[in-house]
């Protein structure tokens, strides 16, 4: 107890200014020092308020708010994508149905990824190769061929991928049969145009992307795109790859869903930047509060 009292007395005397005689100035010196502390606290408080209400602080506050908003948006997108995946998975597992001779855009949108059966003959003279496209790092092309149906109408068939060295139709005669065929395929919507891919040149038979509208006009087909489903037998797949028979899409299509990763990323960024902002802008402790805390700590320790 005596040691605590002695420490507090020494602590007080260390911060009291003494006149040029050596002895403390009593109550006058203590009051002068208290006024100095309050003046220092006022300066610190003014500086903190100036920093708190600056344009720099406003700019810093936008970062966690934007990240939080993007994370919430990705949460909504994730909910939408999961519902879409359930619906697509249900369509994929339904039994194939015959494709009507006339198909509207609304029907295509409602039945995307639905299996259909279509009968006709391939018009190999109007075959179009999109590319280059790679398959497991090997370069090649996507084969799009019009299918002439029993009423003379045409639909575009994405037959699948071939190797680059088999680009010439003469090098793959097995894929050029003129016999009638029955095709089992998925209904697909027209893909969006990528601004980074150059425009195709139909007059030169150069196709960089699957432009459904342009391809349909070029071949006199309906704007209907079907993707051939490849066989599940590994032996058949290897045989088709070797002989230039286009490799179609698998039975089960994996639709990309990265919304959960994006959600975690944006929310994590919001939490990190929000924490950094809090510690950067928190109000500094005043000198008086610091002295009281040191006195309390010194009394509790000693």
N, C-alpha and C positions, 0 to 999 in steps of 0.2 A: 504493500500500500504506500509506504514512504517512498519507495523507488519510483512508482507511477507518478506521485505528486512531484517529485524532484525532476522527472523527465518533462512533464508538462510545463513546469516553471522554466526550465532551461530552454524549451522549445519557444515559449512566449518571448523570453528575453532575447533570443537569437534574431527575432524578426522585428524588434523594437529599436528604432533609431535613437541614438543617444547624442546629446549635444557635445560640444567640444570640451567638456570637462570630464567625461568618462561615465557619469552616472546617467541612468535612464531619465527621461523627461516626464515620467509618471503618466497620468491620464491624457495629457496633451499629446505626448508621443504616440500612445496607442490609438488615439482618435485620428491622428494624422495618417498613421499606417492603414487604418481601416478605410479612410477616404481614398488612399492610393489603391487599395485592393478593389474597391467599388469602381474606381476609374478604369483600372485594368480590365475588370469584368465587362464594363460598358463597351470598351474598345473591342474585346473579343466577341461580344454579342453583336455589335454592329458589323464586324467583319463576317461573322457567320450568316447574318441575315442578308448581307450583300451577296454572298456566295449562293445562299439558298434561293434567292429570287432573281437569279441571273439567267440570261438566255442559254448559257452553257448547261445549267441545271435542267432547264426545260428540254433541251436537246437530249440530255442523258436519260430523262424520264421516258422519252418516246421509245427507247430501245426495248425495255421490258414490256411496255404496253403493246407494242407491235408484235413482239414474240408471243405474248399471251393471246393476242387476237388470232395470230396464225395457228397457234396450237389448238385453239377452240374450233377454228375452221377445219383443221385436219381431223378433229374428233367427229365433226359432222360428216366430213367426207368418208371417214372410216365406217360410220354407221350406214351411209348410203352404199358403199362398196360391198360390205358384208351382205346387205339385202340383195344387191345385184348378183353376187356370186351364188347365193342360194337359188335365185331364180334361174340363172344360167345353168347351174348344175342340174336343176330339175328338167330343163329343156333338153340337155344333152342325153339324159337317161330315158327320154320318151322314145317310143318306137318311131322309125322313119315313116313319113307320109309322102304321098305323091305331090310334086310341085305343080300348082295350077299353071295353065298355059299363059294366063295373064296375071301378073303380080304387081300390086301397088306398093308404093313406098311405105305406106302405113303398115301393110302386112309384113314387109321385110323388117321394119323396126320392132314390131311385136314378136317376131319369130326368129330374131338373131340367135345363132347357135342351135337352132332346131335342125334335126336331121331330116333330109328330104331325099326322095328318089326321083331321078330324072332320066329320061330315055331319049336317045338321039344319035347323031353322028357328028364327030369332031370335024371342024373345018380347019385342017392343018395349014392350008395356004394362008390363012389369016392369023397364024400363031404369033404371039407377041412375047418377047423375053424381057423381063424387068431385071435390071441389075447394073452393076454386079451386086450380088447378095451372097453372104457366106452362110455355111452350115457347118457347125463345129469347126470353125476357123478355116474351112476349105472354101475357096471362091467358086461362085457359080451364078445361076440365074433362076428366076421364078417364071414358070411357063403358064401363060394365060391363053386359052384357046376357046373360040366360040363353039357352042354346041347347037347344032341345027335340030330342032324338035319336029315332031310329026306334022305340025301345022305350018312349018316353015319359019316359025319364030326362032329367035336365037337368045341364048343366055351366055354369060361369060363364066368359064370354069377356070378356077385357079387349080391347076393340076398338081403343082408342087415344085420342088427344087431339083435342078440337074447340075452336074459338074460343068465347069467352064470349058473343059476340052470337048464336051459333047454339045456345044452350042449349035453346031451345024446339024440340021435335021437328018442329013444323009448318014451321019455317024451313029444315029440311034433309030434304025428302021422299025424296031419293035414298038416305039412310041408313036408311030405314024400310021397306025392301022385305020383303014377306011370303013371297017365293019361297024354296025350299030353297037352301041354300048349302053349299059345301065350303070349310072353313076350314083353312088351314095355320098352325100356331101352335106356340109353345114351351110346354112344361110348366113351371109355376112352383110353388114352395112358397108356403105362406101367409106373407105378410110379418109381421114382428113389429110389435107395437103401440107407437106412440110416445106417451110419457106427456105430451108437450107439445101434442099435438093433442086437441081436445075430442072427447067421445064423439058418435058419430053418432045421429041420431034417425030411425029407420026409419018411424015412424008419420007423420012430416012429410015423408018422402022427402028427408031431408037427410043427406048422407054426407060426412064430413070425411076419412075414411081408408078404405083397402081392408081391411075387417074380413071376412075370408073366411067365418068361422064364422057371423057374424051375417047376412051377405048370403045365404049358402046357406039358412039357416033362414027368412029373409024371403021367398025366392023358391021354396022347396021344391026346391032343387038339391043335387047332391052337392058335397062340399067339394073341388072340383076347379077349379083356375084355369088357364086357357090365355091366352097373349098372342099376338094376331094379328101376323104378320110383314108389315111394309109392303112394297110393291113397290119395286124399285130404280130404276124410271124416274122421273126428276125431273119430267117432264111429268105423270105420273099423280099424283105427290105434290102438286103444285101444284093440280091439278084437285080432288083430294080435300079439300084444305084450304079451297078456295074454296066447295065445295058441302056442306061439313059431313059428309063421309064420314070417320070417325075415322082418325087417323094412327097406325098400329101401330108396333111396335118395329122397329129396323133388323135386317138379316140377321145382322150381327155385333154382338153386345152387348159393350160395354166394361165390364168389372167393375173397380171401383175397387181399386187396390193402392197404398196409401201407406205400407206397412210399411218400405220401404227408407229413406224420408225420416225416419220416426220413429226408426228404428234409428240413423241418422247423428246425429240431433238428441240422442238420449239419451246415446250414447257420447261425443259432443262435450262435452255438459254434464258428464258424469262426469270427463272428462279436465281440463276447465277448473277445475271445483271441486276436484278432487283436487290439481291444481297449486297453486291458491290456498291450500288447506289446508296443503300441505307448506311453502310459504314462510312462512305465518303461524305455524306451530308449530315450525319448525326451531330447534334449540338455539342461542342466541346465543354468539358467540365470547368466551372468557374474556379478562380483561385481560392475563394472563400470555402467552397465545397471541398476542394482538395485539402486545404488545411484542416477542416473538420474531420475529413476521412482519415488523414494522417494522425491526428490527435487521438481519434477513436481507436485506430489500429495500434498506435503506440501504447495506449492505456491498456488494451486487451492483451498485448504481448508482454509488456513489462509489468 
